[in-house]
C-alpha cells in the first residue's frame, strides 16, 4: 500500500446515511484511533476502550438507543483500513455484540502497511483526520473533536480543503438577522467588522443542507457551537428549547434565560428557518428532550 492507495481507500469510507439520517460512528472511531496512534498507542482493546468510546460517541453523535461502538469496531473491517486481532466468530456484515468482543479480548489496529506509512510520513495523520472532519462534521465541532481524542494538527490542515460554499451565504444570513445573534443579540464589532458572529447551517452542509437563507441562522460563536452540539433547538414556532441534558456553570446565562423565547427573526419572512430543516436538527442533532 502506498500513500495514494491509502488516501483512495480513506476517501471511500462513508458514514451510514439514509433519508437525511446519519450515524458518523466510523469517522469518530477512526479519529479516536488516529489520536491514540499519535500518542504512541498502536492497538485499541475493545474492553478497555468501550466506556470511553461510548462517552465520546454520545458527545458527537446521536442515537436513540444509545452509543454502540461495537458496530463500527467490526464494520470498519470492510473498509480495509482496520484489522482485528481475531476474526474467528466475527460477522463482518452483521457485527458482533459488545459482550462477545469483550469476552474474546478483541483489539483493533491499522494494517501493518498503513502503520509503516504513518511512521514514514507523519503529515499523513493530518490529511486523513482532515478528510474525516470535513466530510462528516461542521467546522464548529472540529476543534472539540480533536481535543476529545488528543489529536494535534497543524492549523494549515483545518484550513486547506474546506468544502466550497456559496460565498454569498454568510453575507446574506448576517444581513438578514441585522448582524446580531438570533439567540442573544450579540453584535460586537471592530470598526465595521462583526466579531465572533457566524452563519450557521440548521441542516449541516455535511448532511446535504443547502446554502439557503431558510437553512441558516446568524449565531454568535458560542450559540453556534451549542446548536451544533444539540444543546438547544429551535421549534416550529421559532422558540428556543433547551436540552434537559445540559447542566453546569453558565447554563442560566447562555441558555435558560432564552428558554421558550422566540428567536430574533430575519427582516424578511421568506428568510425564516424552514420547518424541514428544523425537524432535521431535532431528529439528528438535538440531545434528549426539551425542558419544561
N, C-alpha and C positions, 0 to 999 in steps of 0.2 A: 504494500500500500504506500503510495506517495501522497504528497500534500493535496494534489489536485483530486485524486480519488477520494480522499477523506472528506474534503470540502463538498464533493458531489454527493456523497452519502449523507453528510450532515444536512445538506440543503433539502433532502427528501424526507427528513424527519418531520412529521406533522402531528400537531395536536388533534385529538378527536374533536370533530365539529359536525353538527347536524342541525339544520334549520335555525342557525344563529346560536345554538348552544355550544359550549366549549368546555374542554377538560384539558388544561395545559400541564398535565402531570408529567409527561415525558420531558418536556423542556425544563420543568422545575427540577426533576431528578438529575438531569444532565448538568445543569448549572451547579447543583449541590455537589455532584461528583467532580466537576472542574475545580470548585473551591477546595474540596478535600485534596485533590491532586496537587494544587498549588501549595498546600500546606504540608505536603510530603506523605499523604495517605493514599496509597495506590489501590486499596481494597475497601469495599464497604460491606460489612457483615450486616445482613438484614436485621437480625435480632438486636444488635447494638444500636442501629440507626433508626429503627421503626418509630420510636416515640418522637425523636427529633424531626423526622420526616413528616409525621402527622401534624406537628405544630407548624412547621414550615408550609406545608400544603394548605393548612387551614387559613394561614395568613394571606396567601397569594392566589387562592383559588376557591371555588365554591362548589360544594357537593351536598345535595340534600341528605344523603345517607352518611355523610362524614368522609374524611380523607381516607383513601385506601392505597397506600404506597406500594402494596404488593403487586398491584396491576402493572404499573409502569416498570417495576423492578424486573418483571418477567417479559412483558411485551416489547421492551427495548431490544430483546434478542433478535427480533425480526428486522431491525434496522441496521444490523451488522456493525454497530459501534459499541457493543456491550457483550460481555461474557459472564456466565455464572460459573461458580466453582464446580457445579454438577448440574446436569440436565436430566438425570435419571428421575422419572416420575413427574417431570415438569411438562405441562402442556403449554406450548408457546402460543397457541391460538386462543385458549380459554383462561390461561393464567393459573396460578396456584394460590391457595389460601395463605394468609399470614402465618397461621399455625404451622402449616407444612414447611414454609420457608424457615421458620424458627427452629422447628424440630430437626430439620435436615442440616442446620447450620450453614445455610446457603449464603455465600458472599458474591459480590459482583466487582468487575473491574473493566477497564478499557482493554481491547485486544492488544496483544504484545506489540504489533506493528504500529498501532496508534500511540502507545506509550513511548516507543522509540522516537516517533516524530515529535511528540511533545517535549521530549528531552533535548532533541537536536534543534528545535525551533520554538523556543519559549513564547515568542509572539503569537504563535498559533492559538494559544489559550484565549487570548483577547478576541481574535477573529471568530472563533467558534462561539464564545459567550455572546458576543455582539450580535451574531446571526440569530441566536435563540431569543434574545431580548427584543430585537426589532420586529421579529415575526410574530411574537406572541403576547407582548405586554406594552401598555402605554408608557411613554417616556417618563411620566411622573413616578412610576414604580421602579425604574431601572436601578437607581442607586440603593433603594431599600432592599431589593432582591440581592444585589451584590454584597451588601453589608451582612445580610442574613446568612449567606454561605461563606463569608470571609474571602471573597474573591476580589483581588485588587487589579484593576485595569488602568492603563494609561488613559488620560482624558480624551486623547485622539480617537480611541475606539468608540466612544459613545457619541462622537460627532461625525464619524466618517461615512456611514451608509444609511442615514435616516431615510425612511421611505418618502418619496416625493409626494408633496401635498399641494393642494391649491393655495398659492401664496396669498390669495385674497381672503381666505377663510378667517385668519386671525384678525385682520383689519375689520372685516365685516362684523364679526362677533363682538369685538371690543366696542366698535361704534354703536352697534345695536343696543348694547347694555350701558351706554353712556360712560364707557371707560371706568366702570365700577364693578366690583364683585357682586354677582347676583344674590349671594347669601348675606354677606356682611356689609356691603357697600364700600369696602376698601378701595381707595382710588389715589394712593400716594403717587406722586410724580417727581421726577428730577428734571426741572425745567418743563419741557413739554412731553417728556418721555415717561410713559406709565411704568411703574416699578412692581415687580412680582405679581403682575396680572396676566392671566393666561386664557387662551381659548381652549376650553375643554370639550372633548367629544363625549356625548352621552353614550352612544354605542361606539365602542372602541374602533379605531381605524383597523386594528389587527383582526377584528371580527367582521370587517366589511362595512363599518359605519362610514357614511359619506361626509365629505367636506361641505355640508349644507347648514345654513343658519338654524334650521329647526332641529339639527342634531348637535347643536353647540350651546355652551354656556360660558359667560365670562366669569371666571373664578380667580380669586387670589391663590397663590401657590399652595397655601395651607388647605383651603377648602377643595382645591383641585385634587390634591393627594388624598384627602379624606374621602372624597367622592369616588375616586378610582379604587380605593381600598374597600369600599362598601360600608363606610361608617354612617352614611346617610343617603337618602334617596329623595327624589322629587316626585310627588304623587301626581295623579291625573288632574288635580285641581291646582297644581303648581305650588303645593305647600311642602315644606321640608319635613322629612320624617327621619328621626334619629334611630339608629340600631340599638336594640337592648343590650348588645354585646359590648358597647363602648363604655369605658369607665376610666376613672383616674383624674389627676390634676389637669385642668384645662377643659374638662367636659362641659361645665356650665358656660364658660366664656365662648368657646368655639362652636358649640353645638346646641346645648339645651336652651339657650336664650333665643334660638331661632326655631325651636321645635313648633311644628304646626303653623308656622307663619308662611305666608306666600312669599316666594322669592321676588326680587326686583324684576319686573317684566321688561322685555325689549320694547323699543319705542314703536315698532310696527308689529301688529298682531300676527302677520304671516311668519315672523321670525320666532314665535313662541315654540318651546320644545314640543316635538311631535309625540303623541301617545305611544306609538310603536317603539320609539327609541327609549322612552321612559320605562316601558314594560320590559324591554331587553335588559336594561340596567337592573331592574328589580329582580328578574329571574336569574341573571348571570353574575351579578356583582354584589348587590346589597346583601349584607350579612344578617342572618337572624330575622327578627321581626321588628316592626316599629313600636316605639314606646307609646304609652297612652298619653 
